[in-house]
């Protein structure tokens, strides 16, 4: 018989077991909702995760059932990452910035059985609790002493620290198929309701290996990593898993994401690497530059989620000695797809050449294959000037949405292999560096978070004086983009900007409210009668929003 290698499934729990055994003393530091700075170690985190797994078992949580979180970045959230997935249940990270109606839809659709939340979100939870019939357990992520009096509004509310304390720390992580689901994150599509992306243990582990590579996030045991990217958005780009795999110190900012709080944490914890969307870094840069400060340990930061402005690359690089790694990804790609790391051939580039390259989204990480196709679906060769739609495939790229919503999103090539159409419009240069030139999607991204333009249009269209409405994103210095509502009035009807905006009251999260309204005679329509929002975006590209 020919020899063979061990059949060991790739499971999320193995990351925690490794971290405890080989990096047990390494620290995990969290700024908490309670206001203090909390310190623990991988050893302690592993023990508490096992207690939590016992508690979840006692509560009756079964394999594959969804356990939801509404929480900031912190050690308790990380314990949930490992306990829930480790025992074979599915960690469902909810985005607290969504409107309560959307949260309700998502939690119902996911059939969440339990909801763990930070105290910040108690009012939100209290508002939706009565309408979430499937949730059997509500757990506040705190000690009993910190439970506020109005917590009693939620019947049967449990307290996280009591739950953990009531159980011992012996728990054997089960072995099961590595293709089982480990976590779930919803993305808001351009049409219809948000769709769930279900990650598997295998996809998570492979993504973790890839994310830690030198030309990806380049993480090692000597790093101190501060993920600003939320743990409720695509698993904080995989950094909690990368921490366990590499033994890096992890530093969690909790709810304090302003420039001053972040800077103080970078310094006190000697952070070497961070990651987040451009908007967050604007606040940090303003604080650091405004106070004439420098970073004593931070050398690299990963920026992605939306395009990193070239001025930001230079402000970090030239002004502060921090190298920015521009990265691209999606909820559907776990998320890492490309990073903009140099090749040996770029050693001779001058400064301008280097910065010009860094503004691209970068080249594919091994495991993700990508191509750009023209309107006829033909692949455009690397180096082609022509832009087209970006398609990707790989073991951590989605094959179908949770509960198969919308049918298969994949497109087959001539060989019958499925590719995921990203909705991004891009070019790929001769060296394989991808550059997003536009996005075909019409959703608006403000501060790294989607705003659903169709939802906004539907509300506007409900106004009796409105014939047609299109909502587009226009550039904003602080939020990258903010919504602008373009409206055609019904003949003879009258409505003012303020009257129209007032009609949004209570129907959407406040930050979704369009910054301004413009009235036009007509909105351009395409051949199939769809509004051509790309043309509107072009028309209003230099529009001055009142808040800008
Ligand atoms: P999400 O699934 O919410 O993470 O959004 C994914 C989308 O964000 C992508 O399809 C892109 O349109 C956009 N995106 C992510 N990273 C970048 C980037 N570095 N530059 C430009 N757009 C980006």
Boltz pocket constraint, residues with backbone or C-beta under 6 A from the ligand:
constraints:
  - pocket:
      binder: B
      contacts: [[A, 187], [A, 234], [A, 303], [A, 304], [A, 305], [A, 306], [A, 307], [A, 308], [A, 326], [A, 327], [A, 328], [A, 329], [A, 330], [A, 331], [A, 332], [A, 335], [A, 361], [A, 422], [A, 423], [A, 424], [A, 436], [A, 439], [A, 448], [A, 450]]
      max_distance: 6.0
